[in-house]
């Protein structure tokens, strides 16, 4: 299974990117979306899994990348 990590997924462009990825990728892909403050209306789906993440915290980033 292929995993894709999207940072800034709840920003201005993020929701559009998530929708485009969901439409264009095959069913074997899982999209991991990161947020610092989740204000997005884009909810968890079967293919999009949300993860709280402070992108400036190197330990958090390394831990997430290792676990997905």
C-alpha positions as CSV (number, residue, x, y, z in Angstrom):
1,X,0.0,0.0,0.0
2,X,1.2,3.5,-0.9
3,X,1.0,6.3,1.6
4,X,1.1,10.0,0.8
5,X,1.8,12.6,3.4
6,X,0.2,16.1,2.9
7,X,1.3,18.8,5.2
8,X,-0.8,22.0,5.6
9,X,-3.8,20.0,4.6
10,X,-6.2,22.3,6.3
11,X,-4.8,25.4,4.8
12,X,-6.1,27.4,1.8
13,X,-5.0,24.9,-0.9
14,X,-5.0,21.7,1.2
15,X,-8.6,20.7,0.9
16,X,-8.5,21.1,-2.9
17,X,-5.3,19.0,-3.0
18,X,-6.9,16.2,-0.9
19,X,-9.9,16.0,-3.2
20,X,-7.7,15.9,-6.3
21,X,-5.6,13.2,-4.8
22,X,-8.6,11.1,-3.8
23,X,-10.0,11.3,-7.3
24,X,-6.8,10.6,-9.2
25,X,-5.1,7.9,-7.0
26,X,-5.9,4.2,-7.1
27,X,-7.6,2.5,-4.2
28,X,-4.3,1.2,-2.8
29,X,-3.2,4.6,-1.7
30,X,-3.8,6.2,1.7
31,X,-3.5,9.9,2.2
32,X,-2.2,11.1,5.6
33,X,-3.1,14.7,6.1
34,X,-1.4,16.8,8.8
35,X,-2.8,19.7,10.7
36,X,-1.7,22.0,13.4
37,X,-5.1,23.5,14.2
38,X,-7.8,21.5,12.6
39,X,-10.4,24.0,11.4
40,X,-11.0,22.1,8.1
41,X,-14.4,20.9,7.1
42,X,-12.7,18.0,5.4
43,X,-13.3,15.0,7.6
44,X,-11.7,11.6,7.9
45,X,-12.6,9.2,5.1
46,X,-11.6,5.7,4.3
47,X,-8.6,7.1,2.3
48,X,-7.7,10.3,4.3
49,X,-6.4,9.9,7.8
50,X,-5.8,13.1,9.8
51,X,-2.8,13.5,12.2
52,X,-2.1,16.4,14.5
53,X,1.4,17.7,13.8
54,X,3.5,20.8,14.5
55,X,5.7,20.8,11.3
56,X,8.4,22.8,13.2
57,X,8.8,20.0,15.7
58,X,11.4,17.6,14.2
59,X,10.7,14.8,16.6
60,X,6.9,14.8,15.7
61,X,7.6,14.8,12.0
62,X,10.1,12.0,12.2
63,X,7.8,9.9,14.4
64,X,4.9,10.4,12.0
65,X,6.9,9.5,8.9
66,X,8.2,6.4,10.6
67,X,4.7,5.3,11.6
68,X,2.8,5.7,8.4
